[in-house]
Amino acid sequence: MDWKRVRKERQRVAYDHILHLYDLAVREVPDHPERARRYIEIVRAISRKHKATLAPAMKRGICKSCNMPLLPGRTAQVRVRPGRTVITCLTCGKVHRYPYLRELRERRMPRFGAVERKTPGGLVRVAVDARGGRIMRVRITGDFFMHPDTAAAELERVLSGLSAPSVPGAVASFFADRALDMPGVPIDTLISLILEALDKGTPVRT
């Protein structure tokens, strides 16, 4: 007999029962909370017996202390704190803390965004490494003309560390304070390219 296949089949049946009982528990919370807690007890017993790991969302939706399904606004209070989500069971008062460090790490990781646009003065390319909505590094290249030759590198240093709201003023001040020549490339176009590249390199928060 193929015991691995038998075990997998038993686990599949166990998962089906777990999902069904969890749905029943959630539905019974308003009118029969004790019945809901009993259903969750059975869910956890099936999980232990058949080594059927509960899905993370389901695991966080159950109070480990009193087996009450945690429904935000009804049986649970949910608060977001720096680096973690705090869920308080309104039945027994148990506090559950779940870190979201992985999401924070992903948000802090450098993200790369690049755009290019053809202008009367030539092709302009802007590439941005962004972290947390700020420019960590920017590269301005293309076949357009900017005099003096070091101006592009100076502008890249000025933009380092800036967030989107600060970019237009920083670029405008950079050109106002220096005798620069960039024929055929409007400053507004350069600003929009930098902002677009920064936006592409910044992860969307949901």
Secondary structure, DSSP 8 states (H G I E B T S, - for coil): --HHHHHHHHHHHHHHHHHHHHHHHHHHTTT-HHHHHHHHHHHHHHHHHHT----HHHHHTB-TTT--B--BTTTEEEEEETTEEEEEETTT--EEEEE-HHHHHHHHS-EEEEEEEEETTEEEEEEEEEETTEEEEEEEEES---BSTTHHHHHHHHHTT-BGGGHHHHHHHHHHSS--B-TT--HHHHHHHHHHHHHHTS----
